[in-house]
């Protein structure tokens, strides 16, 4: 290309960053200090509200956002691993047992790329498997968590 062309970019200024989207199938979940296998994680996010009543009552105030972490659903095939059930049991017995839950997305080589960290996560619901005698589907259990906050971290 010559400088008279409409789009001219000197070769030394061109920087290409190859970034393919990451697969959603390669991840780890850590509850406290234990890595626990899951088939599916959903709900990683938050909702931001602006308290309209405060703004209408005192228009001189800024609209202050309030973030609420979305419920996070962890689903997996039922196994002999009692990590989830033990946590749930302690809560059902009346113990406030918040834990840090980290969902780490891995690249194709198994290296951590990014993670979502749920602070003070607590189980709010457990759903046992749907058992059907004439079906060949795996038995799936699900735990729903609430958390005080969610943080996104990159490993790059």
N, C-alpha and C positions, 0 to 999 in steps of 0.2 A: 504494500500500500504506500501511497505517497501522501505527503502532508496536505495536498489539495483535496483528497478524498473527504467525504463527509464524516466518516468514522475512521479516525486514525488513532491508534493506540500504540505507542512504542513498545516493542517486545519486552523490554526490561520492566515495564510497568504492569504487565499482565500477570496476575497471580490467580491461579486456578486452585480452588479448594474442592477436592473430591469428597463429597459427603453423601453417602447413600443413606436413605432412611433406615433406621434400626428396626430389626424384627421384634415384634411384640411377644415372641415365644421364648426368649432367652433371658430369664431373670431369676434373681434370688430374693427371698424374703427372710429377714432376720427379726426375730422377736426376742427382745432383750439381748442375750448373748448367743442364742441358738438359731442356726439356719434351718428353716422349715420349708419343705417343698410344697408348692402350690401349683395348680393347673391354671388358675385365673385370679387376677387381681383387678378390681374395677372400683371406680369412684375416687381416684386420686385427684383431688381438686379442692376448690373452695368457692364459696359464694360471698360476694362483696355487697353489703347493703349500705345505703345512705339513709340515715334516720330522717325521714321527711317531716315528722312531727316536730322535731327539734328545730329544723330549718324554718318551718312555717311560724313557730312560736317566737323564735329569735333569729330573724333573717340576717342579722349582722354576723352570726356565726358561720364559719366555713362548714361545708358539708363534710363531715368526718366519716370516713368509711369504717365499717365494722365487718371483719372477715370471720366467716364460720367455715370450718373444715367440713367437707362433704363426708357422709358415711362411706367407709371403705369396706368393700366386700372381698373376702378371701375364700376361694373355693379350691377344694382338692378332693382327690379320690381318698376314700376312707382307708386308713392303714392301721397298723398297731401302734403308731407314734401317738403318745398321749400328751404332747406339748400343748395343743389347743385345749383339750379337755381338762387338763390340770389347771390351766389358767382360768378357765370357765368355772371349775369347781371352787376355786379359792374365792372368786367373786360371788358365786351363789351362796357361799357360806358367810358372806358379809365383809370380806376383806377388800379394801380399796387397793387394787393392784395395778396401777398404771405402768405401762412399759413403753420403751422406745421401739417402734417398728420401722424398719428400713426396707424399702423395695428398691433393689438395684438392677438396672437394666444392663445387660452384658452384650458385647459385640460378638461377632461370629467366632472369635477365638476364645471367648469366655472371659474377656477382660472387662472390668467395670467401666461403664461410660458415664452414667449419671444415676442419681438416686433421689428418691422422695423419702424424707424422714418425718415420721409422725411422732410428735412429742406427746407424752402422757396419753398414749392410746389405751382405750378400755373396751372390752367386749360389751356390746349392747344387745346382741342377738346371736343365737346359735340355731342353725337349721340342720337337722340330721338328714341322712339319706332317704330318698324316696325308694322304698323297697317294693319290687314287683317280681313275683315268682316266674313269670313267663317272659321277662325281658333280659337281654344280654348286656345292658348298660352298666357301667361301673357305679358303685355306691359313692355318692358325692356328699361331702359335708361342707357347710358354709358358716363362716363367722363374720359378723358385721362389727366394725370398730368405729368408735368416735375418738377424736383426738383434739387436744388443745390447739395445736398448730401443725402446719405442714411446711417443710422447707425443701427446696429443690437444689441439688448439688451436682456439679459436673466433675468428672474425673479427668477431663482433657487438659 
